[in-house]
Each structure stands twice: as structure tokens, then as C-alpha cells.
Amino acid sequence: MGIDQILQYIFAGITVGSIYAFVAIGYNIIYNATGIINFAQGEFVMLGGMIAYTFSGFMPLLPAIILAVVITSLIGGVIEAVFIRRMKKTSVLGMIVVTIGLSIIIRESALYIWDEQIRALRFFTGSEISSVNILGARISPQVLWVLAITAIITAGLFLFLKFTLTGQAMRACAENSRAAKLCGIRTDKMVSLSFMVAAGIGALGGCVVSPLTQTHYAMGSDLAIKGFTVAILGGLGNPVSAVAAGIILGLIESFSISIMPMAYKDVISIVILLIILVTKPAGLFGSRQAAALKDY
């Protein structure tokens, strides 16, 4: 295996891992605020790509993507207000079942609106046949967009949570919701914001990867499983570590193709998930358990 082929596998793994990271970041943001795993997160990725594709038919690509992110964020907020907020006394397991039901409703609604046809946004720059040569490896310009936007989201999320008042309020709610309430923080608003941010990040991920992976009404289910695996691998409650965990899983899947049939690629994710759950439930990078999660 030459250096060019190794680099090809590395770039492919990082790209796929970045896609998983978009989903895992959403898992972690909502988990921090509510203590539940939102299995509808993969559907937000699908909605972002589908809505942007629809708008791109009669407007420039950038406004179409912005509208898709805004609309999907609003859908996330509505889901929290209509379903999650009204079920505060439901067990965590019950809430998870609700999110699975919501994912099915969103998926079937997407089938009704957009049918079974596979769609894809046009490439942000260049075209499907254009590529960039990096040490012999041929990389699509869209891959560079995926990597750049993943880096920007990761850095932006870190700065938001650490240095803004709203971000600090969200972290306070995750640490101790009762103490946050006593300090005057509206925890219900923080939960709504977490759903909207998670949905928006998922939608942006769906837009940026659509030219590479294409968009289909049923793609959310697979992404939900991969994103959950990455969230567990990185440690639930730590959105930034989800990026590193996503890249690790993406690299493992990418190099596995060189030694086994591609059909076994998805099995690897399940095996990794089971191994992590059994041997290191806190994840590779540890997990900050939020006391507020028990009280929501």
C-alpha cells in the first residue's frame, strides 16, 4: 500500500468521521441539557439536506442552506416544546422511546414530501469530477469544505460554551439544574435552545455532506446508530470529544475496507459500540456526568 493510497484512506476516514461527528455533537448537546438520547438526531441531518435541496431549486445555494438550518432548528424547538417539555415526569427510557417514535414520524413525513428519490446538493466549489492532489491522493474540494466546517463548528461550540453567558448557563444547567434555577437561569429555555442548536448543527452537516453522500429520506436511521456509537466512544456529555471519536471511527471503517468486504463496514460500528459499553462505559475520553440529568 503506497503513501498515496494511505492518504486516500485517511482523508476518506476523516470525512466520514466528520459526518458522524455532526450527529454525535447533537446527541451530546441534548444529553447535557436533558439526560436523554435523542434518536431523532439523524433525521435532522436528513431534513437539512432535503430542505436545502428544495430551496436550491429557486435560489442561490448559500441562502438555501441558511434557510434549511433555520427551519430545522425551529423544528427541533417545536419538538422540544410539544413533546419533550410536556413529559418531564416520564422516565429517561420513556423519553428515549418518544424520540425513536419522533424519528419514525419525521422519516415517514419526509417520504411523503420528497418520496424515495435520492437527491444531492450541488458541490459548493468545483464539480463531481474535480479534485485536489495532496501528495498523490485525489481529494474532492467538497471534502475540504466538510473538514473546514467541522473545525469551525467544533471551535465555535467550544468558545460558545466556555465564554458566552448563554453557553455558561447551559453548562450550569448540565451541572446542577436546581442550583441553576436558584441563580435565576431559565432551565426550560436552555433545554429548548439545546434542541435548536443540535437540530441546526445536524442540518448544517446534512447540507455540507449532501454533495458527497447524497440525501435520502431513510438516511437518518443509519446516521443515528453511527452518531450514537461516536457519542459513546467519545464520552456522553462532551461535544468536542465527539469530533475526535468520529474521526477515529471513520478511520477504522475506512481502513477496514482494505482488508474485508465493504458490507462488513457497518458491523464494525456495532462491535465497537458493544466493546466500549462493556469495557469502558465512560468512553475513551471520559464523561462528565451532569447532576441535572437525573432531575429533568
ROBA-296105 format. One record per residue (C-alpha): chain; residue in three letters; x, y, z. Coordinates in Angstrom, 2 decimals. Layout:
ATOM ch aa X Y Z
ATOM A ALA X Y Z;
...
//
This chain:
ATOM ch aa X Y Z
ATOM A MET 0.00 0.00 0.00;
ATOM A GLY 1.61 3.25 -1.17;
ATOM A ILE 1.61 6.59 0.62;
ATOM A ASP -0.95 7.97 -1.82;
ATOM A GLN -3.38 5.14 -1.07;
ATOM A ILE -2.83 5.51 2.68;
ATOM A LEU -3.60 9.22 2.41;
ATOM A GLN -6.69 8.39 0.37;
ATOM A TYR -7.97 6.14 3.15;
ATOM A ILE -7.08 8.75 5.78;
ATOM A PHE -8.97 11.56 4.03;
ATOM A ALA -11.93 9.25 3.42;
ATOM A GLY -11.96 8.22 7.08;
ATOM A ILE -11.74 11.80 8.33;
ATOM A THR -14.57 12.84 6.01;
ATOM A VAL -16.86 10.01 7.09;
ATOM A GLY -15.89 10.60 10.72;
ATOM A SER -16.81 14.27 10.41;
ATOM A ILE -20.28 13.24 9.22;
ATOM A TYR -20.69 11.03 12.27;
ATOM A ALA -19.41 13.86 14.46;
ATOM A PHE -22.21 16.19 13.29;
ATOM A VAL -24.72 13.69 14.67;
ATOM A ALA -22.78 12.89 17.85;
ATOM A ILE -22.39 16.59 18.74;
ATOM A GLY -26.17 16.91 18.63;
ATOM A TYR -26.55 13.86 20.86;
ATOM A ASN -24.19 15.36 23.43;
ATOM A ILE -25.74 18.83 23.45;
ATOM A ILE -29.21 17.43 24.15;
ATOM A TYR -27.88 14.85 26.62;
ATOM A ASN -26.23 17.62 28.62;
ATOM A ALA -29.48 19.53 28.88;
ATOM A THR -32.00 16.73 29.36;
ATOM A GLY -30.23 13.47 30.13;
ATOM A ILE -31.87 11.69 27.20;
ATOM A ILE -30.54 10.29 23.95;
ATOM A ASN -32.38 11.93 21.07;
ATOM A PHE -32.56 9.23 18.42;
ATOM A ALA -34.21 11.71 16.07;
ATOM A GLN -30.87 13.49 15.64;
ATOM A GLY -30.09 11.60 12.45;
ATOM A GLU -33.36 12.85 10.96;
ATOM A PHE -32.22 16.45 11.47;
ATOM A VAL -29.27 15.73 9.19;
ATOM A MET -31.62 14.32 6.59;
ATOM A LEU -34.01 17.28 6.89;
ATOM A GLY -31.19 19.77 6.43;
ATOM A GLY -30.13 18.19 3.15;
ATOM A MET -33.67 17.74 1.84;
ATOM A ILE -34.87 21.25 2.71;
ATOM A ALA -31.74 22.86 1.28;
ATOM A TYR -32.16 20.85 -1.92;
ATOM A THR -35.75 22.07 -2.26;
ATOM A PHE -34.83 25.74 -1.78;
ATOM A SER -31.77 25.46 -4.02;
ATOM A GLY -34.12 24.86 -6.94;
ATOM A PHE -35.14 28.52 -6.99;
ATOM A MET -32.49 30.43 -5.02;
ATOM A PRO -28.68 30.51 -4.60;
ATOM A LEU -27.08 27.73 -2.60;
ATOM A LEU -25.99 29.77 0.43;
ATOM A PRO -29.44 31.24 1.25;
ATOM A ALA -30.94 27.78 0.71;
ATOM A ILE -28.56 26.28 3.27;
ATOM A ILE -29.20 29.09 5.75;
ATOM A LEU -32.96 28.64 5.43;
ATOM A ALA -32.60 24.87 5.84;
ATOM A VAL -30.61 25.31 9.05;
ATOM A VAL -33.09 27.85 10.45;
ATOM A ILE -36.16 25.76 9.59;
ATOM A THR -34.64 22.57 11.01;
ATOM A SER -33.66 24.45 14.18;
ATOM A LEU -37.25 25.61 14.56;
ATOM A ILE -38.45 22.03 14.07;
ATOM A GLY -36.11 20.97 16.87;
ATOM A GLY -37.54 23.70 19.10;
ATOM A VAL -41.11 22.65 18.32;
ATOM A ILE -40.31 19.01 19.11;
ATOM A GLU -38.94 20.04 22.50;
ATOM A ALA -41.88 22.32 23.30;
ATOM A VAL -44.63 19.96 22.15;
ATOM A PHE -43.26 16.58 23.23;
ATOM A ILE -40.21 16.70 25.50;
ATOM A ARG -41.24 19.58 27.77;
ATOM A ARG -44.64 18.01 28.45;
ATOM A MET -43.07 14.71 29.53;
ATOM A LYS -40.75 15.87 32.31;
ATOM A LYS -42.08 13.25 34.70;
ATOM A THR -41.55 10.44 32.23;
ATOM A SER -38.60 8.14 32.81;
ATOM A VAL -35.45 8.52 30.74;
ATOM A LEU -36.26 5.25 28.98;
ATOM A GLY -39.72 6.55 28.14;
ATOM A MET -38.24 9.76 26.72;
ATOM A ILE -35.86 7.74 24.55;
ATOM A VAL -38.79 5.73 23.20;
ATOM A VAL -40.53 9.02 22.39;
ATOM A THR -37.51 10.24 20.38;
ATOM A ILE -37.46 6.95 18.46;
ATOM A GLY -41.15 7.46 17.66;
ATOM A LEU -40.43 11.03 16.57;
ATOM A SER -37.67 9.83 14.26;
ATOM A ILE -40.12 7.44 12.59;
ATOM A ILE -42.70 10.22 12.17;
ATOM A ILE -40.11 12.59 10.66;
ATOM A ARG -38.82 9.86 8.33;
ATOM A GLU -42.28 8.93 7.09;
ATOM A SER -43.18 12.60 6.66;
ATOM A ALA -40.05 13.05 4.56;
ATOM A LEU -41.08 10.05 2.44;
ATOM A TYR -44.48 11.65 1.86;
ATOM A ILE -42.99 15.06 0.97;
ATOM A TRP -39.92 14.05 -1.05;
ATOM A ASP -40.71 10.40 -1.99;
ATOM A GLU -37.98 7.74 -2.28;
ATOM A GLN -35.84 9.58 -4.80;
ATOM A ILE -32.21 10.22 -3.86;
ATOM A ARG -31.22 13.88 -4.01;
ATOM A ALA -27.99 15.82 -3.67;
ATOM A LEU -26.97 19.45 -3.41;
ATOM A ARG -24.51 20.71 -5.97;
ATOM A PHE -20.86 20.94 -4.95;
ATOM A PHE -20.00 24.14 -3.09;
ATOM A THR -16.94 24.62 -5.31;
ATOM A GLY -15.81 22.66 -8.34;
ATOM A SER -17.77 19.66 -9.55;
ATOM A GLU -18.06 15.93 -9.06;
ATOM A ILE -15.09 15.26 -11.34;
ATOM A SER -12.81 17.99 -9.97;
ATOM A SER -10.27 17.06 -7.33;
ATOM A VAL -7.28 18.38 -5.39;
ATOM A ASN -3.99 16.49 -5.46;
ATOM A ILE -2.41 16.13 -2.00;
ATOM A LEU 0.78 14.03 -2.05;
ATOM A GLY -0.73 11.82 -4.73;
ATOM A ALA -4.13 11.43 -3.09;
ATOM A ARG -7.08 12.81 -5.06;
ATOM A ILE -9.47 14.72 -2.81;
ATOM A SER -12.77 16.32 -3.78;
ATOM A PRO -12.97 20.05 -2.91;
ATOM A GLN -16.20 19.23 -1.05;
ATOM A VAL -14.16 17.12 1.39;
ATOM A LEU -12.19 20.22 2.29;
ATOM A TRP -15.49 22.02 2.92;
ATOM A VAL -16.59 19.20 5.24;
ATOM A LEU -13.33 19.35 7.20;
ATOM A ALA -13.34 23.15 7.42;
ATOM A ILE -16.96 23.39 8.61;
ATOM A THR -16.41 20.61 11.15;
ATOM A ALA -13.42 22.51 12.55;
ATOM A ILE -15.36 25.78 12.65;
ATOM A ILE -18.34 24.19 14.43;
ATOM A THR -16.09 22.49 16.97;
ATOM A ALA -14.17 25.67 17.74;
ATOM A GLY -17.34 27.78 17.75;
ATOM A LEU -19.14 25.39 20.10;
ATOM A PHE -16.17 25.33 22.47;
ATOM A LEU -15.99 29.14 22.57;
ATOM A PHE -19.78 29.43 22.92;
ATOM A LEU -19.99 27.05 25.89;
ATOM A LYS -16.93 28.44 27.63;
ATOM A PHE -17.04 32.19 27.12;
ATOM A THR -20.64 33.31 26.49;
ATOM A LEU -23.24 33.87 29.18;
ATOM A THR -25.75 31.64 27.40;
ATOM A GLY -23.18 28.88 26.99;
ATOM A GLN -22.21 29.12 30.63;
ATOM A ALA -25.89 28.96 31.58;
ATOM A MET -26.27 25.77 29.54;
ATOM A ARG -23.24 24.27 31.30;
ATOM A ALA -24.67 25.32 34.68;
ATOM A CYS -27.94 23.55 33.87;
ATOM A ALA -25.98 20.44 32.97;
ATOM A GLU -24.02 20.53 36.22;
ATOM A ASN -26.96 21.17 38.57;
ATOM A SER -30.37 22.24 37.28;
ATOM A ARG -31.72 23.12 40.75;
ATOM A ALA -28.77 25.35 41.54;
ATOM A ALA -29.12 26.94 38.11;
ATOM A LYS -32.78 27.71 38.80;
ATOM A LEU -31.87 29.29 42.15;
ATOM A CYS -29.42 31.52 40.28;
ATOM A GLY -32.22 32.73 38.04;
ATOM A ILE -31.41 30.67 34.96;
ATOM A ARG -34.43 29.62 32.91;
ATOM A THR -33.61 25.94 32.53;
ATOM A ASP -36.58 25.34 30.22;
ATOM A LYS -35.21 27.91 27.80;
ATOM A MET -31.79 26.28 27.94;
ATOM A VAL -33.35 22.93 27.05;
ATOM A SER -35.21 24.48 24.12;
ATOM A LEU -32.00 26.14 22.96;
ATOM A SER -30.13 22.84 23.16;
ATOM A PHE -32.66 21.16 20.87;
ATOM A MET -32.50 24.05 18.42;
ATOM A VAL -28.69 24.14 18.38;
ATOM A ALA -28.47 20.35 17.98;
ATOM A ALA -31.00 20.40 15.14;
ATOM A GLY -29.22 23.30 13.43;
ATOM A ILE -25.81 21.62 13.63;
ATOM A GLY -27.32 18.41 12.27;
ATOM A ALA -28.97 20.31 9.41;
ATOM A LEU -25.72 22.07 8.51;
ATOM A GLY -23.99 18.71 8.49;
ATOM A GLY -26.66 17.33 6.19;
ATOM A CYS -26.14 20.22 3.77;
ATOM A VAL -22.35 20.05 3.63;
ATOM A VAL -22.20 16.27 3.11;
ATOM A SER -25.12 16.07 0.67;
ATOM A PRO -22.96 16.54 -2.46;
ATOM A LEU -20.75 13.63 -1.35;
ATOM A THR -23.15 11.13 0.20;
ATOM A GLN -26.45 12.28 -1.38;
ATOM A THR -29.63 12.66 0.66;
ATOM A HIS -32.37 10.09 1.12;
ATOM A TYR -35.43 10.08 3.35;
ATOM A ALA -34.21 6.95 5.23;
ATOM A MET -30.59 8.01 5.79;
ATOM A GLY -31.27 9.23 9.33;
ATOM A SER -31.55 5.76 10.87;
ATOM A ASP -28.03 4.69 9.92;
ATOM A LEU -26.60 8.04 10.97;
ATOM A ALA -28.39 7.77 14.31;
ATOM A ILE -26.64 4.47 15.06;
ATOM A LYS -23.23 5.73 13.92;
ATOM A GLY -23.67 9.01 15.79;
ATOM A PHE -24.66 7.18 18.97;
ATOM A THR -21.60 4.96 18.66;
ATOM A VAL -19.38 8.04 18.30;
ATOM A ALA -21.09 9.78 21.24;
ATOM A ILE -20.45 6.74 23.45;
ATOM A LEU -16.91 6.38 22.12;
ATOM A GLY -16.05 9.98 22.93;
ATOM A GLY -17.95 10.07 26.20;
ATOM A LEU -21.52 11.31 26.60;
ATOM A GLY -21.69 14.92 27.71;
ATOM A ASN -18.58 16.10 25.87;
ATOM A PRO -19.49 17.54 22.44;
ATOM A VAL -15.91 18.42 21.50;
ATOM A SER -14.62 14.88 22.07;
ATOM A ALA -17.28 13.65 19.63;
ATOM A VAL -15.22 15.04 16.76;
ATOM A ALA -12.13 13.06 17.77;
ATOM A ALA -14.23 9.94 18.32;
ATOM A GLY -15.94 10.39 14.96;
ATOM A ILE -12.62 10.63 13.17;
ATOM A ILE -11.36 7.53 14.98;
ATOM A LEU -14.41 5.52 13.90;
ATOM A GLY -14.22 6.91 10.38;
ATOM A LEU -10.55 5.91 10.05;
ATOM A ILE -11.26 2.43 11.38;
ATOM A GLU -14.08 1.96 8.87;
ATOM A SER -12.01 3.40 6.03;
ATOM A PHE -9.00 1.13 6.56;
ATOM A SER -11.21 -1.89 7.25;
ATOM A ILE -12.36 -1.75 3.63;
ATOM A SER -8.82 -2.66 2.55;
ATOM A ILE -8.93 -5.99 4.41;
ATOM A MET -12.60 -7.01 4.33;
ATOM A PRO -15.66 -6.55 2.13;
ATOM A MET -17.45 -3.18 2.40;
ATOM A ALA -20.61 -4.98 3.51;
ATOM A TYR -18.97 -5.54 6.91;
ATOM A LYS -18.24 -1.85 7.45;
ATOM A ASP -21.42 -1.25 9.47;
ATOM A VAL -20.77 -4.32 11.62;
ATOM A ILE -17.58 -2.67 12.85;
ATOM A SER -19.55 0.20 14.38;
ATOM A ILE -21.81 -2.16 16.30;
ATOM A VAL -18.86 -4.22 17.54;
ATOM A ILE -17.04 -1.08 18.70;
ATOM A LEU -20.18 0.13 20.47;
ATOM A LEU -20.58 -3.17 22.32;
ATOM A ILE -16.92 -3.27 23.30;
ATOM A ILE -17.00 0.28 24.65;
ATOM A LEU -20.25 -0.29 26.57;
ATOM A VAL -18.81 -3.41 28.21;
ATOM A THR -15.20 -2.35 28.86;
ATOM A LYS -15.28 1.44 29.17;
ATOM A PRO -18.81 2.84 29.53;
ATOM A ALA -17.48 6.36 30.16;
ATOM A GLY -15.91 6.44 26.70;
ATOM A LEU -12.33 6.87 25.58;
ATOM A PHE -12.16 10.47 26.74;
ATOM A GLY -14.20 10.11 29.93;
ATOM A SER -17.63 11.55 30.52;
ATOM A ARG -18.77 14.43 32.68;
ATOM A GLN -21.98 13.27 34.28;
ATOM A ALA -24.38 16.11 34.81;
ATOM A ALA -26.38 16.04 38.03;
ATOM A ALA -29.20 17.90 36.33;
ATOM A LEU -29.88 14.97 34.08;
ATOM A LYS -31.42 12.98 36.91;
ATOM A ASP -33.74 15.81 37.86;
ATOM A TYR -35.19 16.74 34.47;
//
